[in-house]
């Protein structure tokens, strides 16, 4: 089965939409896509003030789950 391909911007937009629907995340979280061979995953980065806010660890955990789910559905398009 061939998976449809999405760009980094499309994948990040999908992740942000799911995070907004399922979690109360603090502002200031940067999301990027990290490729690993034929696979990919999301990475979150934030400054110390954002990391210290309530809900940040839960948002990162949710982002990992979203990435696992989307990686099974979509390939990364260069």
mmJSON file of the N, C-alpha and C atoms, coordinates in Angstrom:
{"data_MODEL":{"atom_site":{
"group_PDB":["ATOM","ATOM","ATOM","ATOM","ATOM","ATOM","ATOM","ATOM","ATOM","ATOM","ATOM","ATOM","ATOM","ATOM","ATOM","ATOM","ATOM","ATOM","ATOM","ATOM","ATOM","ATOM","ATOM","ATOM","ATOM","ATOM","ATOM","ATOM","ATOM","ATOM","ATOM","ATOM","ATOM","ATOM","ATOM","ATOM","ATOM","ATOM","ATOM","ATOM","ATOM","ATOM","ATOM","ATOM","ATOM","ATOM","ATOM","ATOM","ATOM","ATOM","ATOM","ATOM","ATOM","ATOM","ATOM","ATOM","ATOM","ATOM","ATOM","ATOM","ATOM","ATOM","ATOM","ATOM","ATOM","ATOM","ATOM","ATOM","ATOM","ATOM","ATOM","ATOM","ATOM","ATOM","ATOM","ATOM","ATOM","ATOM","ATOM","ATOM","ATOM","ATOM","ATOM","ATOM","ATOM","ATOM","ATOM","ATOM","ATOM","ATOM","ATOM","ATOM","ATOM","ATOM","ATOM","ATOM","ATOM","ATOM","ATOM","ATOM","ATOM","ATOM","ATOM","ATOM","ATOM","ATOM","ATOM","ATOM","ATOM","ATOM","ATOM","ATOM","ATOM","ATOM","ATOM","ATOM","ATOM","ATOM","ATOM","ATOM","ATOM","ATOM","ATOM","ATOM","ATOM","ATOM","ATOM","ATOM","ATOM","ATOM","ATOM","ATOM","ATOM","ATOM","ATOM","ATOM","ATOM","ATOM","ATOM","ATOM","ATOM","ATOM","ATOM","ATOM","ATOM","ATOM","ATOM","ATOM","ATOM","ATOM","ATOM","ATOM","ATOM","ATOM","ATOM","ATOM","ATOM","ATOM","ATOM","ATOM","ATOM","ATOM","ATOM","ATOM","ATOM","ATOM","ATOM","ATOM","ATOM","ATOM","ATOM","ATOM","ATOM","ATOM","ATOM","ATOM","ATOM","ATOM","ATOM","ATOM","ATOM","ATOM","ATOM","ATOM","ATOM","ATOM","ATOM","ATOM","ATOM","ATOM","ATOM","ATOM","ATOM","ATOM","ATOM","ATOM","ATOM","ATOM","ATOM","ATOM","ATOM","ATOM","ATOM","ATOM","ATOM","ATOM","ATOM","ATOM","ATOM","ATOM","ATOM","ATOM","ATOM","ATOM","ATOM","ATOM","ATOM","ATOM","ATOM","ATOM","ATOM","ATOM","ATOM","ATOM","ATOM","ATOM","ATOM","ATOM","ATOM","ATOM","ATOM","ATOM","ATOM","ATOM"],
"id":[1,2,3,4,5,6,7,8,9,10,11,12,13,14,15,16,17,18,19,20,21,22,23,24,25,26,27,28,29,30,31,32,33,34,35,36,37,38,39,40,41,42,43,44,45,46,47,48,49,50,51,52,53,54,55,56,57,58,59,60,61,62,63,64,65,66,67,68,69,70,71,72,73,74,75,76,77,78,79,80,81,82,83,84,85,86,87,88,89,90,91,92,93,94,95,96,97,98,99,100,101,102,103,104,105,106,107,108,109,110,111,112,113,114,115,116,117,118,119,120,121,122,123,124,125,126,127,128,129,130,131,132,133,134,135,136,137,138,139,140,141,142,143,144,145,146,147,148,149,150,151,152,153,154,155,156,157,158,159,160,161,162,163,164,165,166,167,168,169,170,171,172,173,174,175,176,177,178,179,180,181,182,183,184,185,186,187,188,189,190,191,192,193,194,195,196,197,198,199,200,201,202,203,204,205,206,207,208,209,210,211,212,213,214,215,216,217,218,219,220,221,222,223,224,225,226,227,228,229,230,231,232,233,234],
"type_symbol":["N","C","C","N","C","C","N","C","C","N","C","C","N","C","C","N","C","C","N","C","C","N","C","C","N","C","C","N","C","C","N","C","C","N","C","C","N","C","C","N","C","C","N","C","C","N","C","C","N","C","C","N","C","C","N","C","C","N","C","C","N","C","C","N","C","C","N","C","C","N","C","C","N","C","C","N","C","C","N","C","C","N","C","C","N","C","C","N","C","C","N","C","C","N","C","C","N","C","C","N","C","C","N","C","C","N","C","C","N","C","C","N","C","C","N","C","C","N","C","C","N","C","C","N","C","C","N","C","C","N","C","C","N","C","C","N","C","C","N","C","C","N","C","C","N","C","C","N","C","C","N","C","C","N","C","C","N","C","C","N","C","C","N","C","C","N","C","C","N","C","C","N","C","C","N","C","C","N","C","C","N","C","C","N","C","C","N","C","C","N","C","C","N","C","C","N","C","C","N","C","C","N","C","C","N","C","C","N","C","C","N","C","C","N","C","C","N","C","C","N","C","C","N","C","C","N","C","C","N","C","C","N","C","C"],
"label_atom_id":["N","CA","C","N","CA","C","N","CA","C","N","CA","C","N","CA","C","N","CA","C","N","CA","C","N","CA","C","N","CA","C","N","CA","C","N","CA","C","N","CA","C","N","CA","C","N","CA","C","N","CA","C","N","CA","C","N","CA","C","N","CA","C","N","CA","C","N","CA","C","N","CA","C","N","CA","C","N","CA","C","N","CA","C","N","CA","C","N","CA","C","N","CA","C","N","CA","C","N","CA","C","N","CA","C","N","CA","C","N","CA","C","N","CA","C","N","CA","C","N","CA","C","N","CA","C","N","CA","C","N","CA","C","N","CA","C","N","CA","C","N","CA","C","N","CA","C","N","CA","C","N","CA","C","N","CA","C","N","CA","C","N","CA","C","N","CA","C","N","CA","C","N","CA","C","N","CA","C","N","CA","C","N","CA","C","N","CA","C","N","CA","C","N","CA","C","N","CA","C","N","CA","C","N","CA","C","N","CA","C","N","CA","C","N","CA","C","N","CA","C","N","CA","C","N","CA","C","N","CA","C","N","CA","C","N","CA","C","N","CA","C","N","CA","C","N","CA","C","N","CA","C","N","CA","C","N","CA","C","N","CA","C","N","CA","C","N","CA","C","N","CA","C"],
"label_alt_id":[null,null,null,null,null,null,null,null,null,null,null,null,null,null,null,null,null,null,null,null,null,null,null,null,null,null,null,null,null,null,null,null,null,null,null,null,null,null,null,null,null,null,null,null,null,null,null,null,null,null,null,null,null,null,null,null,null,null,null,null,null,null,null,null,null,null,null,null,null,null,null,null,null,null,null,null,null,null,null,null,null,null,null,null,null,null,null,null,null,null,null,null,null,null,null,null,null,null,null,null,null,null,null,null,null,null,null,null,null,null,null,null,null,null,null,null,null,null,null,null,null,null,null,null,null,null,null,null,null,null,null,null,null,null,null,null,null,null,null,null,null,null,null,null,null,null,null,null,null,null,null,null,null,null,null,null,null,null,null,null,null,null,null,null,null,null,null,null,null,null,null,null,null,null,null,null,null,null,null,null,null,null,null,null,null,null,null,null,null,null,null,null,null,null,null,null,null,null,null,null,null,null,null,null,null,null,null,null,null,null,null,null,null,null,null,null,null,null,null,null,null,null,null,null,null,null,null,null,null,null,null,null,null,null],
"label_comp_id":["UNK","UNK","UNK","UNK","UNK","UNK","UNK","UNK","UNK","UNK","UNK","UNK","UNK","UNK","UNK","UNK","UNK","UNK","UNK","UNK","UNK","UNK","UNK","UNK","UNK","UNK","UNK","UNK","UNK","UNK","UNK","UNK","UNK","UNK","UNK","UNK","UNK","UNK","UNK","UNK","UNK","UNK","UNK","UNK","UNK","UNK","UNK","UNK","UNK","UNK","UNK","UNK","UNK","UNK","UNK","UNK","UNK","UNK","UNK","UNK","UNK","UNK","UNK","UNK","UNK","UNK","UNK","UNK","UNK","UNK","UNK","UNK","UNK","UNK","UNK","UNK","UNK","UNK","UNK","UNK","UNK","UNK","UNK","UNK","UNK","UNK","UNK","UNK","UNK","UNK","UNK","UNK","UNK","UNK","UNK","UNK","UNK","UNK","UNK","UNK","UNK","UNK","UNK","UNK","UNK","UNK","UNK","UNK","UNK","UNK","UNK","UNK","UNK","UNK","UNK","UNK","UNK","UNK","UNK","UNK","UNK","UNK","UNK","UNK","UNK","UNK","UNK","UNK","UNK","UNK","UNK","UNK","UNK","UNK","UNK","UNK","UNK","UNK","UNK","UNK","UNK","UNK","UNK","UNK","UNK","UNK","UNK","UNK","UNK","UNK","UNK","UNK","UNK","UNK","UNK","UNK","UNK","UNK","UNK","UNK","UNK","UNK","UNK","UNK","UNK","UNK","UNK","UNK","UNK","UNK","UNK","UNK","UNK","UNK","UNK","UNK","UNK","UNK","UNK","UNK","UNK","UNK","UNK","UNK","UNK","UNK","UNK","UNK","UNK","UNK","UNK","UNK","UNK","UNK","UNK","UNK","UNK","UNK","UNK","UNK","UNK","UNK","UNK","UNK","UNK","UNK","UNK","UNK","UNK","UNK","UNK","UNK","UNK","UNK","UNK","UNK","UNK","UNK","UNK","UNK","UNK","UNK","UNK","UNK","UNK","UNK","UNK","UNK","UNK","UNK","UNK","UNK","UNK","UNK"],
"label_asym_id":["A","A","A","A","A","A","A","A","A","A","A","A","A","A","A","A","A","A","A","A","A","A","A","A","A","A","A","A","A","A","A","A","A","A","A","A","A","A","A","A","A","A","A","A","A","A","A","A","A","A","A","A","A","A","A","A","A","A","A","A","A","A","A","A","A","A","A","A","A","A","A","A","A","A","A","A","A","A","A","A","A","A","A","A","A","A","A","A","A","A","A","A","A","A","A","A","A","A","A","A","A","A","A","A","A","A","A","A","A","A","A","A","A","A","A","A","A","A","A","A","A","A","A","A","A","A","A","A","A","A","A","A","A","A","A","A","A","A","A","A","A","A","A","A","A","A","A","A","A","A","A","A","A","A","A","A","A","A","A","A","A","A","A","A","A","A","A","A","A","A","A","A","A","A","A","A","A","A","A","A","A","A","A","A","A","A","A","A","A","A","A","A","A","A","A","A","A","A","A","A","A","A","A","A","A","A","A","A","A","A","A","A","A","A","A","A","A","A","A","A","A","A","A","A","A","A","A","A","A","A","A","A","A","A"],
"label_entity_id":["1","1","1","1","1","1","1","1","1","1","1","1","1","1","1","1","1","1","1","1","1","1","1","1","1","1","1","1","1","1","1","1","1","1","1","1","1","1","1","1","1","1","1","1","1","1","1","1","1","1","1","1","1","1","1","1","1","1","1","1","1","1","1","1","1","1","1","1","1","1","1","1","1","1","1","1","1","1","1","1","1","1","1","1","1","1","1","1","1","1","1","1","1","1","1","1","1","1","1","1","1","1","1","1","1","1","1","1","1","1","1","1","1","1","1","1","1","1","1","1","1","1","1","1","1","1","1","1","1","1","1","1","1","1","1","1","1","1","1","1","1","1","1","1","1","1","1","1","1","1","1","1","1","1","1","1","1","1","1","1","1","1","1","1","1","1","1","1","1","1","1","1","1","1","1","1","1","1","1","1","1","1","1","1","1","1","1","1","1","1","1","1","1","1","1","1","1","1","1","1","1","1","1","1","1","1","1","1","1","1","1","1","1","1","1","1","1","1","1","1","1","1","1","1","1","1","1","1","1","1","1","1","1","1"],
"label_seq_id":[1,1,1,2,2,2,3,3,3,4,4,4,5,5,5,6,6,6,7,7,7,8,8,8,9,9,9,10,10,10,11,11,11,12,12,12,13,13,13,14,14,14,15,15,15,16,16,16,17,17,17,18,18,18,19,19,19,20,20,20,21,21,21,22,22,22,23,23,23,24,24,24,25,25,25,26,26,26,27,27,27,28,28,28,29,29,29,30,30,30,31,31,31,32,32,32,33,33,33,34,34,34,35,35,35,36,36,36,37,37,37,38,38,38,39,39,39,40,40,40,41,41,41,42,42,42,43,43,43,44,44,44,45,45,45,46,46,46,47,47,47,48,48,48,49,49,49,50,50,50,51,51,51,52,52,52,53,53,53,54,54,54,55,55,55,56,56,56,57,57,57,58,58,58,59,59,59,60,60,60,61,61,61,62,62,62,63,63,63,64,64,64,65,65,65,66,66,66,67,67,67,68,68,68,69,69,69,70,70,70,71,71,71,72,72,72,73,73,73,74,74,74,75,75,75,76,76,76,77,77,77,78,78,78],
"pdbx_PDB_ins_code":[null,null,null,null,null,null,null,null,null,null,null,null,null,null,null,null,null,null,null,null,null,null,null,null,null,null,null,null,null,null,null,null,null,null,null,null,null,null,null,null,null,null,null,null,null,null,null,null,null,null,null,null,null,null,null,null,null,null,null,null,null,null,null,null,null,null,null,null,null,null,null,null,null,null,null,null,null,null,null,null,null,null,null,null,null,null,null,null,null,null,null,null,null,null,null,null,null,null,null,null,null,null,null,null,null,null,null,null,null,null,null,null,null,null,null,null,null,null,null,null,null,null,null,null,null,null,null,null,null,null,null,null,null,null,null,null,null,null,null,null,null,null,null,null,null,null,null,null,null,null,null,null,null,null,null,null,null,null,null,null,null,null,null,null,null,null,null,null,null,null,null,null,null,null,null,null,null,null,null,null,null,null,null,null,null,null,null,null,null,null,null,null,null,null,null,null,null,null,null,null,null,null,null,null,null,null,null,null,null,null,null,null,null,null,null,null,null,null,null,null,null,null,null,null,null,null,null,null,null,null,null,null,null,null],
"Cartn_x":[0.84,0.0,0.884,0.611,1.364,0.641,1.411,0.845,0.962,-0.026,0.12,1.229,1.878,2.976,2.487,3.008,2.695,3.996,3.955,5.128,5.254,6.414,6.62,5.567,5.282,4.291,2.906,2.548,1.242,1.169,2.224,2.243,2.167,2.913,2.897,1.524,0.895,-0.448,-1.44,-1.318,-2.195,-1.955,-0.695,-0.371,-0.912,-0.737,-1.248,-2.769,-3.453,-4.912,-5.345,-4.673,-5.011,-4.678,-3.532,-3.174,-4.217,-4.653,-5.645,-6.951,-7.323,-8.583,-8.52,-7.333,-7.241,-6.461,-5.747,-4.922,-4.895,-4.662,-4.538,-3.047,-2.437,-0.991,-0.622,0.492,0.957,1.475,1.409,1.971,3.492,4.124,5.576,6.246,5.462,6.043,6.315,7.568,7.945,7.955,7.321,7.258,8.039,8.851,9.574,9.434,9.8,9.749,11.176,11.466,12.782,12.663,13.411,13.39,14.369,13.978,14.827,14.653,15.464,15.322,14.013,13.205,11.904,10.812,11.147,10.187,10.426,9.551,9.712,8.991,9.318,8.642,8.68,7.82,7.785,8.785,9.308,10.145,9.56,9.531,9.048,10.217,10.226,11.22,10.507,11.029,10.447,11.469,11.264,12.113,11.762,12.624,12.443,11.125,10.666,9.4,8.222,8.254,7.173,7.23,8.437,8.601,8.086,8.212,7.789,6.274,5.562,4.115,3.376,2.243,1.425,0.971,0.979,0.495,1.56,2.762,3.796,4.167,4.465,4.836,3.722,2.482,1.358,1.246,1.53,1.479,2.564,3.748,4.833,4.472,3.921,3.502,2.407,1.472,0.402,0.975,1.966,2.597,3.268,3.892,4.515,3.44,2.326,1.236,0.667,0.489,-0.018,0.957,2.253,3.261,3.249,3.108,3.037,1.848,0.732,-0.487,-0.345,0.145,0.261,1.344,2.409,3.49,3.005,2.019,1.449,0.555,0.081,-0.834,-0.164,0.936,1.543,3.061,3.575,4.998,5.404,6.708,7.234,7.623,7.121,7.427,8.501,9.563,10.667,10.225],
"Cartn_y":[-1.184,0.0,1.245,2.114,3.36,4.43,5.08,6.147,7.468,8.35,9.669,10.445,11.345,12.137,13.527,14.051,15.402,16.146,17.451,18.282,18.498,18.998,19.3,20.274,21.311,22.313,21.686,20.776,20.12,19.23,18.483,17.605,18.411,19.498,20.349,20.972,21.418,21.996,20.961,19.73,18.665,18.397,18.39,18.165,19.289,20.528,21.669,21.612,21.227,21.127,20.058,18.917,17.86,18.278,18.942,19.414,20.396,21.289,22.301,21.638,20.563,19.878,19.014,18.52,17.533,17.968,19.077,19.476,20.99,21.449,22.875,23.191,23.433,23.632,25.104,25.37,26.751,27.238,28.535,29.132,29.049,29.081,29.114,27.783,26.769,25.466,25.413,25.194,25.036,23.547,23.185,21.788,21.638,20.595,20.291,18.8,18.409,17.011,16.507,15.402,14.781,13.481,13.385,12.173,11.16,9.892,8.785,7.669,7.689,6.71,6.924,5.876,5.967,6.47,6.67,7.101,8.565,9.116,10.483,10.593,11.644,11.92,13.409,13.845,15.255,15.511,16.719,17.205,18.526,18.708,19.958,20.682,21.996,22.849,24.056,24.53,25.708,26.318,27.565,28.256,27.833,28.196,27.805,28.247,29.452,29.954,29.099,28.684,27.841,26.447,25.91,24.572,24.536,25.641,25.694,25.85,26.143,26.356,25.039,25.111,23.901,23.364,22.08,21.443,21.154,21.718,21.501,20.021,19.315,17.892,17.072,17.358,16.64,16.913,18.151,18.501,17.78,17.676,16.97,15.481,14.908,13.503,13.299,14.221,14.143,14.286,15.163,15.347,14.057,13.33,12.044,11.062,11.009,10.109,10.499,11.788,12.273,11.899,12.083,11.731,10.254,9.402,7.959,7.615,8.258,8.012,8.514,9.736,10.31,9.636,9.173,8.502,7.213,6.581,5.362,5.668,6.922,7.302,8.043,8.776,9.653,9.497,9.564,9.661,11.126,11.367,12.722,13.097,14.226,14.718,15.773,15.598,16.572,17.876],
"Cartn_z":[0.0,0.0,0.0,-0.93,-1.022,-0.209,0.671,1.497,0.738,0.872,0.269,0.977,0.248,0.819,1.189,2.279,2.752,2.986,2.785,3.063,4.568,4.969,6.385,6.88,6.096,6.501,6.669,5.762,5.861,7.099,7.364,8.539,9.83,9.893,11.093,11.284,10.196,10.299,10.823,10.368,10.847,12.335,12.744,14.156,15.022,14.579,15.354,15.481,14.425,14.479,15.489,15.482,16.444,17.866,18.058,19.399,19.912,19.047,19.445,19.852,19.155,19.438,20.701,21.05,22.13,23.366,23.297,24.439,24.581,25.794,26.075,26.162,25.001,24.927,25.083,25.752,25.841,24.492,24.267,23.051,23.112,21.955,21.905,21.631,21.26,20.946,19.445,19.084,17.678,17.358,16.246,15.827,14.524,14.453,13.218,12.94,11.716,11.313,11.173,11.816,11.764,10.982,9.887,9.067,9.626,9.518,9.943,8.928,7.878,6.803,6.067,6.015,5.358,6.293,7.537,8.54,8.908,9.726,10.218,11.562,12.301,13.573,13.843,14.74,15.139,16.256,16.285,17.383,17.862,19.163,19.764,20.396,20.227,20.877,21.466,22.587,23.227,24.168,24.469,25.432,26.852,27.778,29.174,29.772,29.417,29.966,29.492,28.235,27.706,28.315,28.437,29.02,30.451,31.181,32.576,32.734,31.655,31.753,31.946,32.651,32.828,31.474,31.344,30.125,29.09,29.226,28.216,28.08,29.168,29.013,28.363,28.711,28.128,26.63,26.222,24.804,24.016,24.58,23.902,23.781,24.827,24.783,23.734,23.666,22.681,21.269,21.1,19.793,19.323,20.235,19.897,19.426,20.124,19.735,18.367,18.14,16.854,15.743,15.993,15.009,14.676,15.696,15.47,14.569,14.836,14.077,12.631,12.45,11.108,10.279,10.928,10.212,9.552,10.144,9.568,8.368,8.28,7.211,6.059,6.364,5.353,5.296,4.084,3.878,3.905,4.104,4.1,2.666,2.213,0.86,0.946,0.173,0.159,-0.439],
"occupancy":[1.0,1.0,1.0,1.0,1.0,1.0,1.0,1.0,1.0,1.0,1.0,1.0,1.0,1.0,1.0,1.0,1.0,1.0,1.0,1.0,1.0,1.0,1.0,1.0,1.0,1.0,1.0,1.0,1.0,1.0,1.0,1.0,1.0,1.0,1.0,1.0,1.0,1.0,1.0,1.0,1.0,1.0,1.0,1.0,1.0,1.0,1.0,1.0,1.0,1.0,1.0,1.0,1.0,1.0,1.0,1.0,1.0,1.0,1.0,1.0,1.0,1.0,1.0,1.0,1.0,1.0,1.0,1.0,1.0,1.0,1.0,1.0,1.0,1.0,1.0,1.0,1.0,1.0,1.0,1.0,1.0,1.0,1.0,1.0,1.0,1.0,1.0,1.0,1.0,1.0,1.0,1.0,1.0,1.0,1.0,1.0,1.0,1.0,1.0,1.0,1.0,1.0,1.0,1.0,1.0,1.0,1.0,1.0,1.0,1.0,1.0,1.0,1.0,1.0,1.0,1.0,1.0,1.0,1.0,1.0,1.0,1.0,1.0,1.0,1.0,1.0,1.0,1.0,1.0,1.0,1.0,1.0,1.0,1.0,1.0,1.0,1.0,1.0,1.0,1.0,1.0,1.0,1.0,1.0,1.0,1.0,1.0,1.0,1.0,1.0,1.0,1.0,1.0,1.0,1.0,1.0,1.0,1.0,1.0,1.0,1.0,1.0,1.0,1.0,1.0,1.0,1.0,1.0,1.0,1.0,1.0,1.0,1.0,1.0,1.0,1.0,1.0,1.0,1.0,1.0,1.0,1.0,1.0,1.0,1.0,1.0,1.0,1.0,1.0,1.0,1.0,1.0,1.0,1.0,1.0,1.0,1.0,1.0,1.0,1.0,1.0,1.0,1.0,1.0,1.0,1.0,1.0,1.0,1.0,1.0,1.0,1.0,1.0,1.0,1.0,1.0,1.0,1.0,1.0,1.0,1.0,1.0,1.0,1.0,1.0,1.0,1.0,1.0,1.0,1.0,1.0,1.0,1.0,1.0],
"B_iso_or_equiv":[0.0,0.0,0.0,0.0,0.0,0.0,0.0,0.0,0.0,0.0,0.0,0.0,0.0,0.0,0.0,0.0,0.0,0.0,0.0,0.0,0.0,0.0,0.0,0.0,0.0,0.0,0.0,0.0,0.0,0.0,0.0,0.0,0.0,0.0,0.0,0.0,0.0,0.0,0.0,0.0,0.0,0.0,0.0,0.0,0.0,0.0,0.0,0.0,0.0,0.0,0.0,0.0,0.0,0.0,0.0,0.0,0.0,0.0,0.0,0.0,0.0,0.0,0.0,0.0,0.0,0.0,0.0,0.0,0.0,0.0,0.0,0.0,0.0,0.0,0.0,0.0,0.0,0.0,0.0,0.0,0.0,0.0,0.0,0.0,0.0,0.0,0.0,0.0,0.0,0.0,0.0,0.0,0.0,0.0,0.0,0.0,0.0,0.0,0.0,0.0,0.0,0.0,0.0,0.0,0.0,0.0,0.0,0.0,0.0,0.0,0.0,0.0,0.0,0.0,0.0,0.0,0.0,0.0,0.0,0.0,0.0,0.0,0.0,0.0,0.0,0.0,0.0,0.0,0.0,0.0,0.0,0.0,0.0,0.0,0.0,0.0,0.0,0.0,0.0,0.0,0.0,0.0,0.0,0.0,0.0,0.0,0.0,0.0,0.0,0.0,0.0,0.0,0.0,0.0,0.0,0.0,0.0,0.0,0.0,0.0,0.0,0.0,0.0,0.0,0.0,0.0,0.0,0.0,0.0,0.0,0.0,0.0,0.0,0.0,0.0,0.0,0.0,0.0,0.0,0.0,0.0,0.0,0.0,0.0,0.0,0.0,0.0,0.0,0.0,0.0,0.0,0.0,0.0,0.0,0.0,0.0,0.0,0.0,0.0,0.0,0.0,0.0,0.0,0.0,0.0,0.0,0.0,0.0,0.0,0.0,0.0,0.0,0.0,0.0,0.0,0.0,0.0,0.0,0.0,0.0,0.0,0.0,0.0,0.0,0.0,0.0,0.0,0.0,0.0,0.0,0.0,0.0,0.0,0.0],
"pdbx_formal_charge":[null,null,null,null,null,null,null,null,null,null,null,null,null,null,null,null,null,null,null,null,null,null,null,null,null,null,null,null,null,null,null,null,null,null,null,null,null,null,null,null,null,null,null,null,null,null,null,null,null,null,null,null,null,null,null,null,null,null,null,null,null,null,null,null,null,null,null,null,null,null,null,null,null,null,null,null,null,null,null,null,null,null,null,null,null,null,null,null,null,null,null,null,null,null,null,null,null,null,null,null,null,null,null,null,null,null,null,null,null,null,null,null,null,null,null,null,null,null,null,null,null,null,null,null,null,null,null,null,null,null,null,null,null,null,null,null,null,null,null,null,null,null,null,null,null,null,null,null,null,null,null,null,null,null,null,null,null,null,null,null,null,null,null,null,null,null,null,null,null,null,null,null,null,null,null,null,null,null,null,null,null,null,null,null,null,null,null,null,null,null,null,null,null,null,null,null,null,null,null,null,null,null,null,null,null,null,null,null,null,null,null,null,null,null,null,null,null,null,null,null,null,null,null,null,null,null,null,null,null,null,null,null,null,null],
"auth_seq_id":[1,1,1,2,2,2,3,3,3,4,4,4,5,5,5,6,6,6,7,7,7,8,8,8,9,9,9,10,10,10,11,11,11,12,12,12,13,13,13,14,14,14,15,15,15,16,16,16,17,17,17,18,18,18,19,19,19,20,20,20,21,21,21,22,22,22,23,23,23,24,24,24,25,25,25,26,26,26,27,27,27,28,28,28,29,29,29,30,30,30,31,31,31,32,32,32,33,33,33,34,34,34,35,35,35,36,36,36,37,37,37,38,38,38,39,39,39,40,40,40,41,41,41,42,42,42,43,43,43,44,44,44,45,45,45,46,46,46,47,47,47,48,48,48,49,49,49,50,50,50,51,51,51,52,52,52,53,53,53,54,54,54,55,55,55,56,56,56,57,57,57,58,58,58,59,59,59,60,60,60,61,61,61,62,62,62,63,63,63,64,64,64,65,65,65,66,66,66,67,67,67,68,68,68,69,69,69,70,70,70,71,71,71,72,72,72,73,73,73,74,74,74,75,75,75,76,76,76,77,77,77,78,78,78],
"auth_comp_id":["UNK","UNK","UNK","UNK","UNK","UNK","UNK","UNK","UNK","UNK","UNK","UNK","UNK","UNK","UNK","UNK","UNK","UNK","UNK","UNK","UNK","UNK","UNK","UNK","UNK","UNK","UNK","UNK","UNK","UNK","UNK","UNK","UNK","UNK","UNK","UNK","UNK","UNK","UNK","UNK","UNK","UNK","UNK","UNK","UNK","UNK","UNK","UNK","UNK","UNK","UNK","UNK","UNK","UNK","UNK","UNK","UNK","UNK","UNK","UNK","UNK","UNK","UNK","UNK","UNK","UNK","UNK","UNK","UNK","UNK","UNK","UNK","UNK","UNK","UNK","UNK","UNK","UNK","UNK","UNK","UNK","UNK","UNK","UNK","UNK","UNK","UNK","UNK","UNK","UNK","UNK","UNK","UNK","UNK","UNK","UNK","UNK","UNK","UNK","UNK","UNK","UNK","UNK","UNK","UNK","UNK","UNK","UNK","UNK","UNK","UNK","UNK","UNK","UNK","UNK","UNK","UNK","UNK","UNK","UNK","UNK","UNK","UNK","UNK","UNK","UNK","UNK","UNK","UNK","UNK","UNK","UNK","UNK","UNK","UNK","UNK","UNK","UNK","UNK","UNK","UNK","UNK","UNK","UNK","UNK","UNK","UNK","UNK","UNK","UNK","UNK","UNK","UNK","UNK","UNK","UNK","UNK","UNK","UNK","UNK","UNK","UNK","UNK","UNK","UNK","UNK","UNK","UNK","UNK","UNK","UNK","UNK","UNK","UNK","UNK","UNK","UNK","UNK","UNK","UNK","UNK","UNK","UNK","UNK","UNK","UNK","UNK","UNK","UNK","UNK","UNK","UNK","UNK","UNK","UNK","UNK","UNK","UNK","UNK","UNK","UNK","UNK","UNK","UNK","UNK","UNK","UNK","UNK","UNK","UNK","UNK","UNK","UNK","UNK","UNK","UNK","UNK","UNK","UNK","UNK","UNK","UNK","UNK","UNK","UNK","UNK","UNK","UNK","UNK","UNK","UNK","UNK","UNK","UNK"],
"auth_asym_id":["A","A","A","A","A","A","A","A","A","A","A","A","A","A","A","A","A","A","A","A","A","A","A","A","A","A","A","A","A","A","A","A","A","A","A","A","A","A","A","A","A","A","A","A","A","A","A","A","A","A","A","A","A","A","A","A","A","A","A","A","A","A","A","A","A","A","A","A","A","A","A","A","A","A","A","A","A","A","A","A","A","A","A","A","A","A","A","A","A","A","A","A","A","A","A","A","A","A","A","A","A","A","A","A","A","A","A","A","A","A","A","A","A","A","A","A","A","A","A","A","A","A","A","A","A","A","A","A","A","A","A","A","A","A","A","A","A","A","A","A","A","A","A","A","A","A","A","A","A","A","A","A","A","A","A","A","A","A","A","A","A","A","A","A","A","A","A","A","A","A","A","A","A","A","A","A","A","A","A","A","A","A","A","A","A","A","A","A","A","A","A","A","A","A","A","A","A","A","A","A","A","A","A","A","A","A","A","A","A","A","A","A","A","A","A","A","A","A","A","A","A","A","A","A","A","A","A","A","A","A","A","A","A","A"],
"auth_atom_id":["N","CA","C","N","CA","C","N","CA","C","N","CA","C","N","CA","C","N","CA","C","N","CA","C","N","CA","C","N","CA","C","N","CA","C","N","CA","C","N","CA","C","N","CA","C","N","CA","C","N","CA","C","N","CA","C","N","CA","C","N","CA","C","N","CA","C","N","CA","C","N","CA","C","N","CA","C","N","CA","C","N","CA","C","N","CA","C","N","CA","C","N","CA","C","N","CA","C","N","CA","C","N","CA","C","N","CA","C","N","CA","C","N","CA","C","N","CA","C","N","CA","C","N","CA","C","N","CA","C","N","CA","C","N","CA","C","N","CA","C","N","CA","C","N","CA","C","N","CA","C","N","CA","C","N","CA","C","N","CA","C","N","CA","C","N","CA","C","N","CA","C","N","CA","C","N","CA","C","N","CA","C","N","CA","C","N","CA","C","N","CA","C","N","CA","C","N","CA","C","N","CA","C","N","CA","C","N","CA","C","N","CA","C","N","CA","C","N","CA","C","N","CA","C","N","CA","C","N","CA","C","N","CA","C","N","CA","C","N","CA","C","N","CA","C","N","CA","C","N","CA","C","N","CA","C","N","CA","C","N","CA","C","N","CA","C","N","CA","C","N","CA","C"],
"pdbx_PDB_model_num":[1,1,1,1,1,1,1,1,1,1,1,1,1,1,1,1,1,1,1,1,1,1,1,1,1,1,1,1,1,1,1,1,1,1,1,1,1,1,1,1,1,1,1,1,1,1,1,1,1,1,1,1,1,1,1,1,1,1,1,1,1,1,1,1,1,1,1,1,1,1,1,1,1,1,1,1,1,1,1,1,1,1,1,1,1,1,1,1,1,1,1,1,1,1,1,1,1,1,1,1,1,1,1,1,1,1,1,1,1,1,1,1,1,1,1,1,1,1,1,1,1,1,1,1,1,1,1,1,1,1,1,1,1,1,1,1,1,1,1,1,1,1,1,1,1,1,1,1,1,1,1,1,1,1,1,1,1,1,1,1,1,1,1,1,1,1,1,1,1,1,1,1,1,1,1,1,1,1,1,1,1,1,1,1,1,1,1,1,1,1,1,1,1,1,1,1,1,1,1,1,1,1,1,1,1,1,1,1,1,1,1,1,1,1,1,1,1,1,1,1,1,1,1,1,1,1,1,1,1,1,1,1,1,1]
}}}
